[in-house]
Amino acid sequence: MRVDLLTKEYPPEIYGGAGVHVTELVRALRQQDLDVQVRCFGAPRDDERAHAYQVPRELAKANGSIATLGVDLQMAQDVDGADLVHSHTWYANGAGHLAKLLHGIPHVVTAHSLEPLRPWKAEQLGGGYRVSSWIEKTAFEAADAVIAVSGGMRRDILRSYPTLDPDRVHVVYNGIDLERWKPVHDEELVRSLGIDPDRPSVVFVGRITRQKGLPYLLRAAALLPPEVQLVLCAGAPDTPGILAEVTTGVEALQRDRDGVVWIDRLLPHHELSAVLTAGTVFVCPSVYEPLGIVNLEAMACGLPVVGTATGGIPEVVVEGETGRLVPIDQLTDGTGTPTDPNVFVADLARILTDVVSDPDRAKAMGEAGRSRAETEFSWEQIAARTQEIYESLLGRASAG
């Protein structure tokens, strides 16, 4: 079986959870002796089975959504000869849909996020957000199978695209490489980053985007006990506007308290693992999160997770066992905005304070989180389930 997997991100050009998912899924599927050809955006890759595509010169100055379609057209053409095509994110969904039509093969979509639930993307793409939304809707509604990375994501998909047959929407969790992600004790390195490993600390890792809820965390951090550090590994802002908002919030917090550390560069794996290991608690204040690979990474490093009770987070964080869940009531306009931001901020601060104030309990929850990651989120299990979906579609095609 030859599977052509289409994606924007592939090593070394990775900036988000979808890229991590694709990287690990490809590795695990190839270990099952599948011929997986990767078609990705950007510069040429060293992997001989990874084929990279760049935006056509004529579209170099076009809106991002139109430039993306220029790449998708090239990808779709080159899928010729594959038995099945599998696309990830709206950036590659258009290529997958066109390949299905052009070559008469099944198309599988993995949903890492949904455009209807990310209306703030209009800040980044302008009118291109309407184009990206059209691409996603068209691809999802015509796909032979849609993979959701959590049960919460599956519910969001069926709510956003009600014409989809529920039997075509499957849940296959994100996973974690447990050999790569594990505790790393390196106090000297942590100190070199400006972090005091002897102080309790709350750690955030994520892109600077509306969905990650960073402005709410900055407000909550002002309410934490004075001895608690806040470590922000935050970069890759979606827009200058959200960057300015976060910068203003961090600077205001730094004026009022010490121990506010902002690392705005992408940390190498060893450094990030050391930062996580040195933390007391990991925080995921997202207002939209289909699952959150970063939560699994923190758990694998032995850190308890305090996360918003939204999306797929409650399927990862077991309340009181591997971390804590922060209640949230959200607007139904697709933004995920808390109906009462002050209540959400107060609850976030209260629960974080509870966890950092009981280090023995925090350590126990972190150990339980590592165990849960080992038993529930291995990539081998995820690849096996994904291959089952592939084989069911190809068997159906043969029967037809």
Disulfide bonds with the S-S distance in Angstrom:
none
